[in-house]
Amino acid sequence: MVDIHIYNTKARTKQPFEPIDPSNVRMYVCGPTVYDHVHIGNARPVAVFDVMFRLLRHVYGSDHVTYARNITDIEDKIMERAERDGVSIKSLTERCARQYQTDMLKLGTLEPSLQPKATEHLPEMIKMMKTLIEKGHAYVADGHVMFHVASMENYGQLSRHSRDELIAGARVEVAPYKKDAADFVLWKPSSEDQMGWSSPWGKGRPGWHLECSCMIEKHLGETIDIHAGGQDLIFPHHENEIAQSECSHGATFVNYWMHNGYLTVDGEKMSKSLGNFHTVHDLLKEHEGEALKLSLLVAHYRQPIDFSIKTIQEQKRRLDRWYRLTDGVDADTTIPVAVIEALADDLNTPRAIAALDALASDDTAGALKAGAQFLGLLLKSNDSWFKGDAPDGITASEIEVLIADRIKARANKDFSESDRIRNRLESAGVALEDGASGTTWRKAD
């Protein structure tokens, strides 16, 4: 069996992965808050941990891995957006959740085993709050249920912040009903015109942190193997999940924490005001989903990544080469060892991609195809991959024939014929690029 090693955020070191139950390996990844199209930064954990899901299935068997990625459909931003747009909260969240799921599939990612919604878990949330109150870890004040941070001796174990850092980083609301400035909300009251549910403490709605704890416990159990998400979630979200869950059931919540690094765009933080804010939905209108996915995998998941349209174009050209090399070739029945070894070493996707590039030749095209498909790439037929790129008036197949004729002309030192073909393609809006791995083409700028 392949030995997987994971960098565990909590331990601050790389550790061998040992599942609680090899017949049911459990992983949870924080999903989106559904009130709009998700941006490209939201897609990074989806792309990264899709590869982790594939690796776990490869090692333990597809029937022995459960991957849950939640949908947050209770949140104040959702209420604000629904009111602004004059639509119901339910219609807004259902529409945005469907679009998110469709867009993620277009990236070549697998559907998670489970996609639980927060609105479907109110009984579990109320039960957990009751337990926390009974055990002295939570209290009721002014219609709120608050988690009392001081009641947990090792609060802050994941982020390792000092008390002052915990209070400042949590951006907690200063309120007279709090026992401690660091205490956070489990339940907050709703007015008559706000989204809310009945509870022992009045009409209200849950805090964001509580939702994930309850969905995990219901579907995956009190202790799970892997919990993953963006680095920005370490504190306060994941820290507070640990507090709620461990104080509720008294057992270790998560054995391995995995966090992907931040994403910038063209060297700057993504912002609508800077004009560099990209939603996945809009990017998919202009670019192939596989090229977007590969763009998110070229850096190691724990490192920051600088995203750009240029990166997508570069990865599209890489995929063009791979598609041409594997056209008409059957994928090998086994995944290349170098690819699996790279991924088993803390999900080293750059090394796995380098291994695929090393297989990009006629002699090893079958292995290239097998390894790429394992990552969720090279899933289309060549006609389907290229037809969307051909300029008007010429098909992808015609371009391929002309490129083959040009290669033959150059081999025969018939450079006038070679130049004639290049000029014809250029006049049709096709730019050729000759490289060590062969000739590729793209629409001329």
N, C-alpha and C positions, 0 to 999 in steps of 0.2 A: 504494500500500500504506500502511496505517496505521503511523505511527511510534510505537512503544511506548517509554516511558521508565520505568526502574525505579530505586528507591533501593537502591544496592548497599551492604550493611552493611560490607563490607570496605573500600570506597573512601570511605565516609561521605559520599556525594553521590549525586544523581540522575543517571543516565546513560542515553543511548540504548541500546536493546536491539539487539544485533547477534548473531544466533545463529551458532554454529560452522558449521552446515549447515542452511539453511532447509528442506531436504527431510526433516530429522529433528531437530526441536527437542526437547531432552531436559530434563526437570524431575524432581527427586526431592524428596519431602516426608517427613519423619520421621513414622512412624505410631505406633501404640500398643504398649505392653507388655501382653499379653493375659492377665490373671489376674482381671479383674473388669469390671463395666460402666464405660465411660469417663465422665468428668464433662464438664460443659458447656465447661470450659476446653480440653479435648482437642478439642472440636468446632470451636473457632474457626479453627485452621489448615486444617481440612478444608473449612469453608465458604469461607474467604477464597481459598485456593489452588485450589479448584474454579472460582472465577470467573477466576483466572489461566489455568487450563487451557482454559476456554471461550474466553477472549480469544485465546490462542495458536492454537487451532483455527480461530477465525474469520479470523485474519490469514494463517496459513500453510497452512490446510487440515487437516481432521480426520485425514487419513491421514499427516500429516507432523509430528505431535506425539506424543511418548512420555512419559507421566506415570507414574512409579513411586511408590508409597506402601507402605512396608514393614510387615511384622508382626514384632514382636520376640517370639519365643516361646522364647527362652533368657534366663533372668534369675533371680537368687536369690529375688526376690519371688514368682516363679511357683512355684519349688520349695517355698517356705514355705507358700504358699496351698494347693497340692496336698496337702501333708502335713497341714495343718490340717483340710482338708475330707475327707481320706481318699479322694482320687481320684487317678487317674494324671495325670501332667503333660500327656500327649498329649490326654486327654479334656478337661481344663480349658482348655488353650490353643485347641483346635479349637472348643469351645463358645463361648468368649469372642470368638474371632475372627469366627465366624459372626454372633454377635449385634452386634458392632461394625459389620460390613459392612452388616447389615440396617438398623441404626439410622441410619447415615450416608446410606443411600439414601433413607430416609424424610425426610431434611432437604432432599431435592431436589437432591442432588449427583450428579454423574456417577461411574460406576465408573472408577478409574484404569486406564490401559493395562495395568499390571502391579501385583501385590500380593505381592512375594516374601517368603518366610519365612526367618528366620535359620537354622532347623534344616536347610534345604535347601542351605546354602552352606558346610558345614564344609570340604570340600576346598579351596575358594577361600581360606578363612581360614588354613588351614595353609600353603598356598602363599605367601600374603602374608607371614606371619610368617617363613618360611624366607628369603624375599628380604630382609626387614628385618634379620635376623640376619647374613646374608652381607654386607650393605652397612654393617654397623656401627651401625645405628640401633636395634637391639634386642639383648637378651642373655637368657640362661637363668639362673635362680637359684631354688633350692629348689622345683623343679617349676613355677615361674612363667616366663612369657615377658614381659619388661618392655620398654616403649619407653623409650629413653634420650633424654630431652628435650634434654639439652645437645648431642646430636649434630646437632640441627637449628638452624641459625643464626637463622632468622627465626620460630622458634616463638612464638606469641602474636600473629601478624599480624592475625588476625580480631578478637580481643577487645581488643588493644592494652593488655593489663595489664602491670604491672611484674612482675619475677620474684617478689617477695614476694606480690603479689596473685594470681599464677598458682598459687603453692603453697597459699595460704590458700583461694582459690576452688575449687580442685580437690577439696578435702576428701579428699586422698589419705591412704591408710593409711601410718602410720609402720612401716617394716619393716627389719630388719637386712640383708636381702638386696638392698636397693635401692642403686644407685650414687648416686642423687640423690633428694632428697625429692619432686621434681616428677614423677619417672618414673611412668608409669601402666601398668596391666595390659593385656596383649594376650591372655594365656591364664593360667588359674589351675587348680590341681589340684582334682580331685573325689575325695571318699572313696568307699568301696565302695557306700554306700547313697545317694549323690548322683547327680544327672543328670550324665552325662559321655560323652565320646567318646575313642577312642584317638588318640594323636598321637605324634610323635617324642619328646615330652617327658613322656609318660605320660598316664594318663586325666585328662581335665579338660574345661573349658568355656571359651568365648571371652569376652572383655570386650565390653561393650555397644558401645563405639566401633568396634571392629574389624568388627562385623557389618555396619554401614551401608557402610563403605568397600568391603567385598568385594561386597555386593549391587549397589552402584552400578557398580563396575568391570565386573562380569559382564554386567549388563543394559544399561548406558548408555554404558560406555566409560571411559577414563582421565580425560578432561576432559569435563565436562557444562556445559550452559548455566546452569541455575538449580538451586540447592539452597535449600529453604525449611523453615521450622519456627518454633516459638515462640522468643521472645527469651531464654527461660531456657536454651535449648540452645546459645547462642553459645559459652559456656564452661562446662564443659570439652568437651562432646560434639562440637560442630562444629570446635572448635580441634584436637581430637585426631584427628578424621577427616582434616583437612587434613594433619596430621603423618604419619599412617600412609600415606595415599595418595600424597602428593607425594614422600615419602622412598622409597616402594616403586618408583614408576614414573618419577619424575623430571620429571613434567609438571605444569602447573597443574591443580588438582583441579576447581575451580568458577570460572566467570567472573562469576556474579551470585549474591550471597547475599541472601535476603529473609527477614525475621523479623517475625512479628506480635507486638503488644504484649501485656501481661499482662491477665488478666481478674479482676476482683473481683466480689463479689456483695453488692448493697446497701451498697456502700462499704467492705466489709471483705474480707480474704483469705478465700477459700473454705476451710471447715474443718468437719469432722463435729462437732467439739466446739461450734462456734457454731450448728449447726443450719442452715447455709446451703449445705450440700454438695448439689449437684444432679447426678444422672446424666442423660445424654441419654435413656436408656431410660425412666426414671421420668417425665421431663418430657413425653415423647411420649405417655404415657398420658392426659395432661390437655390437651395443646396440639398444634396443628397443626405438622408439621415445617417447612412453609414459613414460619410465624411465628417459629419458633426460628431458622431460617436468616437471615431478614431482621433479627432482633434482633442477630445477630452481624456484620451488614454495615453497620449504621447509623453506626458509627464507622470512621474510617480505620484500616486494618489495622495500621499502625505505632504507633498511639496506644493507650493503655490503654482498656479498655472496662469500664463498670460494668453488670453484668447483673442483671436483676431480673424477677420475675413480672410486674410492672407494664409493663416494656418489651415482654415477649411480648404482653401484652394490647393495648398500643398498636399494635404491628405487625400484630396480628390485625385490628384495626379498619381499619388502612390497607389491608390485603389485602381485607377485606370490601368497601371502596369500589371498589377496582380490579376485583374479581370482578363486582360489580353493573354497573359501567360497561361491561365487556367481554362481558357475557352475550350469547351469540348473535352476537358479532362475530368475524370472521376476522382473525387476526393479519396485519399487513402483511408483505410478503415481504422487506423490508429492515429492518435494525436501526436505530433512530434514531441519527443522527450524534452527538447530544449524549451519548448513553449510551456509545457506543464511545470518544469523545474523553475522557470522564471516566475510563473504565477504563484507557485507554492512558496516562494521566498517573499513573503509579505506583499503579494499581489504586484510584482514588478512588471507592469505592463510595458514600459519602455524596452526592457530586455526581451520580452516576448515579441514585441514588434520587430526588434532587431533580428531575432531568430527567424521571423517570417521573411524579412528582407534577404536573409542569407539563403533562404530556400527559393528565392524568386529566379528560377531558371527553368529551362525546358525539362531538364532531367529530374527535378524535384517539384514539379508543378502540383502533383497530387498531394504531396505533403503540405505544400503551401496552402492549398485549398482546404485541407482538413484542419490545419491550425487556425486559419483565418475564420472559418465557419464556427470553430469552437468559441471564438471571441464575438460571434454574431456579425461577421463580415462575409463578403462574397456570397451573399444569400440570393442574389438576383441572377437572372440569365444575362448574358452579354447584351442581347438586344434590348432588354428592359433597362439595363444600366446605362447604355450609351444613347439610346434613342432620344432621351430628353435633352441631350447636349448638342445634337447636330443642328447647325444653322439651317434656316429655311432654304429649301431648294436642293438639299442634299441629305441623304440618309447616312446613318452611322455605318451601315454595311458597305455603302459605296465608298465612304472614307477609308474603311479598312482595306478594301480592295485596292484603292489607289496607293495607300501606304505600302502594301505588299508589292505592287508594281514598281514603286520607287526604290524599295530595298533591292529588288532584283536588278533594276537599272544600275544602281550604284555598284552592286557586286560585279556587273559586267563592264564597269567603268564607262557607262553611257551617261555621262554627267549632264548632257543637254536634255535627255529624257527625264532625268531625275529633277532638274531644275524646272522643266515644263510642268511636271506633276505638282511640285511644290507651289509654283505660281498659280496653277489652277485651283489648288486647295485654298491658297491665300485669298484669291478673288472670290471664293465661295464663303469666306469668313472663317476659315479653319487655320489655326496656327499649329505648326509642327515643332516638336522639341526632340532633338536627337541626344540620346544619352548612352551611358555604358550598358544599361539594361534594355536598350532598344529605342524605338521611336514612339512617342506618345503625341496625342493631339488634344486640342481644346478649342473652344470658341475664341476667335480673335478679340482682343479688347477693343 
